[in-house]
Amino acid sequence: MTGMSQAATPAAPVPAAAEEAPVPVPGRDRDGRTAERSLLRRLLGRPEIGALIGAIAVYAFFFAAAPAFRQIDSTATVLYQASTMGIMALAVALLMIGGEFDLSAGVAVTSSALTAAILSFQLTLNVWSGVVVALVFSLAVGALNGFLLVRTGLPSFLVTLGTFLMLQGLNLAITKLFTDNVASDSIRDMDGFDQAKAVFASEITVGGVDVKITVLWWLLFAALATWLLLRTRYGNWVFAVGGDQDSARAVGVPVTFTKVTLFMGVGFAAWFVGMHLLFSFSTVQASEGVGNEFLYIIAAVIGGCLLTGGYGSAAGAVIGALIFGMVSQGIVYANWNPDWFKFFLGVMLLFATLVNLWVRRSATRR
């Protein structure tokens, strides 16, 4: 009987709600942590997008205001101006992403050029000997800045301000000591000059237009810096120490190595631009370079780097330097008073900073 009763018991009815339960649709009902971002949101998340908007606006402005700006030869000149600024801006941008500044970057360019020029001339050596010694000197200055920063814990502003003053004094004092003048002696007729000029200051013809070789070096360094930041462990270290160096050290990031090498990177860039300066004119003024460190920082900030570190890109520094080149040459081609250059540069700095702020807020807004 019991078995028959159990067999006769009807099955429980299935609730209608269970029968009609909708199939979950991928992507629906996700929270902000798992939702896929749109292409526009991903683009707005790039550090250099604000600088790109500014570059397009600047180009359109001078294209309309200065007919000479539209010529292909003018474009080559703009790229040259941008390249000499951009090589330094790349190294400064990486350093800023790592959370530091280098106020000695401007005079370091002149120091490197003077080292190569004075050593080669006074010892009557092949100029390549001076080039190599200048490279060692520039890397040593960068390493000293990084080492002092890490060992003392002082702000990079103070450390590099001291280096700035020391280099500025050395540039003038040593040049006067050996030349009785404020400029180095010409090395144009010395052995190796033509070969070094071909590497650092020559021109190549592209499409019938003469382009300075620094433009090609600039693009090569930009590609290398982009790969370094986005595709290597070292790039992760740079972002980590710039965001929070204590947290980075806690998870095993070599903070000391990263910061010292970033300063040495600035030293390398200063050496390269210094060699371009030397072999372009064969002589160097001891007072050059003062104030250029702020232009490098401005180019990096316009390109999207934060003053607090941990954010930025090499591409942004390239665009920031390009804006600098367009403004500096656009004013000339428009036949305006060049005294307006600093004003326009300040406007671009404020404009780019505001655009970058808007872009970041738009990218993070749900």
Secondary structure, DSSP 8 states (H G I E B T S, - for coil): -HHHHHHHS------HHHHT-----TTTT--TTTS---HHHHHHTSTTHHHHHHHHHHHHHHHHH-GGGGSHHHHHHHHHHHHHHHHHHHHHHHHHHTT---TTHHHHHHHHHHHHHHHHHHTT--HHHHHHHHHHHHHHHHHHHHHHHHHH---HHHHHHHHHHHHHHHHHHHHHHHHSSSB----TTSTTHHHHHHHHS-EEEETTEEEEHHHHHHHHHHHHHHHHHHHSHHHHHHHHHHH-HHHHHHTT--HHHHHHHHHHHHHHHHHHHHHHHHHHHSS-BTTTTTTHHHHHHHHHHHTT--TTSS---HHHHHHHHHHHHHHHHHHHHTT--GGGHHHHHHHHHHHHHHHHHHHHHHHH--
